[in-house]
Amino acid sequence: MTIIRPVKTADAEAICNIYNYYVENTTISFEEAEVAASEMSQRIIRFSETLPWLVIENDGIVVGYAYATKWRERSAYRFSVEVSVYLSPLALGRGCGTSLYEYLFDDLGKLGVHAVIAGIALPNEKSIKLHEKMGFRKVAHFSEVGFKNNQWVDVTYWQKLL
């Protein structure tokens, strides 16, 4: 059985297991060291107080998560957020990212969010396809703005208006 629910701090370890795969094995995340569950708990507490963080469970096991954070600090940006979704490699291609984003966008709409922004480090065709499917359009391409795993990484930004 699959359910989507708000995150709890008790999910920090499961979220780290998903996220740290990308930290260690890809250039998708620009973090270069694994994130400890205690740090992830602090992030959950800090960010989920004002914006939604969701997890998706299959048979009681967290297989993905999605969240929103402020786009920028200045007050004029208050109706814009940045979103991210991460899935266990075993959950890829099963509709989990779509489901998480549908729930997340519904929650964001109820909060009065107008613009949703996502950054995608390249290459990442699966993420591009997900964002296009969800109605995002590419609005920026920054060349070689990240350096990870001894290589320069481009980042694209995608936007969706709710």
C-alpha positions as a LaTeX table, in Angstrom:
\begin{tabular}{lrrr}
\hline
Residue & $x$ (\AA) & $y$ (\AA) & $z$ (\AA) \\
\hline
Met1 & 0.00 & 0.00 & 0.00 \\
Thr2 & 1.31 & 3.45 & $-0.93$ \\
Ile3 & 0.64 & 6.53 & 1.18 \\
Ile4 & 1.84 & 10.12 & 1.11 \\
Arg5 & 2.01 & 11.96 & 4.41 \\
Pro6 & 3.71 & 14.89 & 6.10 \\
Val7 & 7.27 & 14.23 & 7.19 \\
Lys8 & 8.17 & 13.50 & 10.81 \\
Thr9 & 11.58 & 13.94 & 12.39 \\
Ala10 & 11.56 & 10.17 & 12.85 \\
Asp11 & 11.84 & 9.95 & 9.03 \\
Ala12 & 15.27 & 11.60 & 9.05 \\
Glu13 & 17.24 & 8.37 & 8.83 \\
Ala14 & 15.15 & 7.00 & 5.95 \\
Ile15 & 15.42 & 10.35 & 4.15 \\
Cys16 & 19.20 & 10.32 & 4.63 \\
Asn17 & 19.40 & 6.83 & 3.17 \\
Ile18 & 17.71 & 8.13 & 0.02 \\
Tyr19 & 19.48 & 11.48 & $-0.17$ \\
Asn20 & 22.97 & 10.25 & 0.65 \\
Tyr21 & 22.85 & 7.86 & $-2.31$ \\
Tyr22 & 22.70 & 10.96 & $-4.55$ \\
Val23 & 25.33 & 12.81 & $-2.50$ \\
Glu24 & 27.81 & 9.96 & $-2.76$ \\
Asn25 & 27.11 & 8.63 & $-6.26$ \\
Thr26 & 25.97 & 11.53 & $-8.43$ \\
Thr27 & 26.32 & 15.22 & $-9.16$ \\
Ile28 & 22.56 & 15.70 & $-8.69$ \\
Ser29 & 23.11 & 17.07 & $-5.18$ \\
Phe30 & 25.87 & 19.60 & $-4.68$ \\
Glu31 & 26.54 & 18.42 & $-1.15$ \\
Glu32 & 29.85 & 16.60 & $-1.10$ \\
Ala33 & 29.64 & 14.83 & 2.26 \\
Glu34 & 26.91 & 12.54 & 3.56 \\
Val35 & 24.26 & 14.20 & 5.70 \\
Ala36 & 23.79 & 12.76 & 9.19 \\
Ala37 & 20.29 & 11.92 & 10.42 \\
Ser38 & 20.70 & 14.53 & 13.20 \\
Glu39 & 21.37 & 17.24 & 10.59 \\
Met40 & 18.42 & 16.08 & 8.48 \\
Ser41 & 16.20 & 16.23 & 11.58 \\
Gln42 & 17.23 & 19.86 & 12.06 \\
Arg43 & 16.46 & 20.64 & 8.41 \\
Ile44 & 13.04 & 19.02 & 8.75 \\
Ile45 & 12.28 & 21.04 & 11.87 \\
Arg46 & 13.60 & 24.29 & 10.40 \\
Phe47 & 11.84 & 24.11 & 7.04 \\
Ser48 & 8.68 & 22.07 & 7.60 \\
Glu49 & 7.29 & 24.59 & 10.10 \\
Thr50 & 6.28 & 26.95 & 7.29 \\
Leu51 & 6.30 & 24.89 & 4.08 \\
Pro52 & 5.35 & 21.29 & 3.33 \\
Trp53 & 7.69 & 18.32 & 3.45 \\
Leu54 & 6.14 & 15.04 & 2.37 \\
Val55 & 7.21 & 11.42 & 2.28 \\
Ile56 & 5.87 & 8.56 & 0.21 \\
Glu57 & 5.75 & 5.11 & 1.77 \\
Asn58 & 5.34 & 1.74 & 0.09 \\
Asp59 & 4.24 & $-0.91$ & 2.58 \\
Gly60 & 5.46 & 1.24 & 5.48 \\
Ile61 & 8.89 & 1.98 & 3.99 \\
Val62 & 9.82 & 5.55 & 3.00 \\
Val63 & 10.84 & 5.41 & $-0.67$ \\
Gly64 & 10.87 & 9.12 & $-1.47$ \\
Tyr65 & 10.28 & 12.63 & $-0.28$ \\
Ala66 & 9.54 & 16.10 & $-1.61$ \\
Tyr67 & 9.69 & 19.50 & 0.00 \\
Ala68 & 9.50 & 23.23 & $-0.54$ \\
Thr69 & 11.78 & 25.96 & 0.80 \\
Lys70 & 11.77 & 29.71 & 0.39 \\
Trp71 & 13.04 & 30.84 & $-2.98$ \\
Arg72 & 14.71 & 33.95 & $-1.53$ \\
Glu73 & 14.59 & 35.79 & 1.78 \\
Arg74 & 13.29 & 39.23 & 0.75 \\
Ser75 & 9.57 & 39.71 & 1.36 \\
Ala76 & 8.64 & 40.32 & $-2.28$ \\
Tyr77 & 9.56 & 36.67 & $-2.96$ \\
Arg78 & 7.10 & 35.37 & $-0.33$ \\
Phe79 & 4.82 & 33.76 & $-2.95$ \\
Ser80 & 7.67 & 31.81 & $-4.60$ \\
Val81 & 9.27 & 28.57 & $-3.44$ \\
Glu82 & 11.94 & 26.14 & $-4.54$ \\
Val83 & 11.01 & 22.46 & $-4.61$ \\
Ser84 & 12.93 & 19.21 & $-4.63$ \\
Val85 & 12.01 & 15.57 & $-4.91$ \\
Tyr86 & 14.24 & 12.58 & $-4.18$ \\
Leu87 & 13.38 & 8.93 & $-4.68$ \\
Ser88 & 15.02 & 5.70 & $-3.72$ \\
Pro89 & 16.60 & 4.21 & $-6.83$ \\
Leu90 & 14.18 & 1.29 & $-6.38$ \\
Ala91 & 11.20 & 3.68 & $-6.64$ \\
Leu92 & 12.24 & 5.35 & $-9.92$ \\
Gly93 & 9.80 & 5.02 & $-12.80$ \\
Arg94 & 6.86 & 4.02 & $-10.60$ \\
Gly95 & 5.00 & 7.33 & $-10.46$ \\
Cys96 & 6.21 & 8.24 & $-6.97$ \\
Gly97 & 7.71 & 11.56 & $-8.06$ \\
Thr98 & 4.51 & 12.53 & $-9.85$ \\
Ser99 & 2.38 & 11.63 & $-6.84$ \\
Leu100 & 4.62 & 13.52 & $-4.43$ \\
Tyr101 & 4.59 & 16.62 & $-6.60$ \\
Glu102 & 0.80 & 16.50 & $-7.04$ \\
Tyr103 & 0.32 & 16.47 & $-3.26$ \\
Leu104 & 3.02 & 19.09 & $-2.74$ \\
Phe105 & 1.56 & 21.48 & $-5.32$ \\
Asp106 & $-1.90$ & 21.08 & $-3.81$ \\
Asp107 & $-0.51$ & 21.97 & $-0.37$ \\
Leu108 & 1.43 & 24.92 & $-1.80$ \\
Gly109 & $-1.64$ & 26.22 & $-3.60$ \\
Lys110 & $-3.56$ & 26.21 & $-0.32$ \\
Leu111 & $-0.76$ & 28.33 & 1.17 \\
Gly112 & $-1.08$ & 30.92 & $-1.59$ \\
Val113 & 2.16 & 30.03 & $-3.36$ \\
His114 & 2.24 & 31.41 & $-6.91$ \\
Ala115 & 5.62 & 30.40 & $-8.42$ \\
Val116 & 7.38 & 27.06 & $-7.99$ \\
Ile117 & 11.04 & 26.81 & $-9.01$ \\
Ala118 & 13.22 & 23.72 & $-9.35$ \\
Gly119 & 16.95 & 23.47 & $-9.99$ \\
Ile120 & 18.25 & 20.47 & $-11.93$ \\
Ala121 & 21.95 & 19.62 & $-12.09$ \\
Leu122 & 22.88 & 18.13 & $-15.45$ \\
Pro123 & 22.78 & 15.54 & $-16.79$ \\
Asn124 & 19.51 & 14.32 & $-15.26$ \\
Glu125 & 17.02 & 13.28 & $-17.95$ \\
Lys126 & 14.66 & 11.58 & $-15.48$ \\
Ser127 & 14.26 & 14.78 & $-13.48$ \\
Ile128 & 13.80 & 16.87 & $-16.63$ \\
Lys129 & 11.07 & 14.52 & $-17.86$ \\
Leu130 & 9.32 & 14.63 & $-14.47$ \\
His131 & 9.38 & 18.42 & $-14.34$ \\
Glu132 & 8.16 & 18.77 & $-17.93$ \\
Lys133 & 5.37 & 16.28 & $-17.18$ \\
Met134 & 4.35 & 18.38 & $-14.15$ \\
Gly135 & 4.09 & 21.54 & $-16.27$ \\
Phe136 & 7.44 & 23.19 & $-15.53$ \\
Arg137 & 9.25 & 25.08 & $-18.26$ \\
Lys138 & 12.98 & 25.70 & $-18.46$ \\
Val139 & 13.78 & 29.33 & $-17.63$ \\
Ala140 & 17.57 & 29.36 & $-17.13$ \\
His141 & 20.74 & 27.43 & $-17.86$ \\
Phe142 & 23.89 & 28.16 & $-15.87$ \\
Ser143 & 27.08 & 26.65 & $-17.25$ \\
Glu144 & 29.68 & 25.12 & $-14.94$ \\
Val145 & 28.36 & 26.65 & $-11.71$ \\
Gly146 & 29.08 & 23.57 & $-9.61$ \\
Phe147 & 32.23 & 21.50 & $-9.23$ \\
Lys148 & 31.79 & 17.98 & $-7.89$ \\
Asn149 & 33.50 & 14.66 & $-8.49$ \\
Asn150 & 36.29 & 16.45 & $-10.36$ \\
Gln151 & 33.96 & 17.86 & $-12.99$ \\
Trp152 & 32.11 & 21.06 & $-13.74$ \\
Val153 & 28.33 & 20.75 & $-13.54$ \\
Asp154 & 25.68 & 22.83 & $-15.32$ \\
Val155 & 22.41 & 23.68 & $-13.59$ \\
Thr156 & 19.08 & 24.47 & $-15.21$ \\
Tyr157 & 16.19 & 26.20 & $-13.49$ \\
Trp158 & 12.58 & 25.30 & $-14.17$ \\
Gln159 & 9.42 & 27.19 & $-13.22$ \\
Lys160 & 5.74 & 26.41 & $-12.81$ \\
Leu161 & 3.01 & 28.88 & $-11.91$ \\
Leu162 & 0.25 & 27.52 & $-9.71$ \\
\hline
\end{tabular}
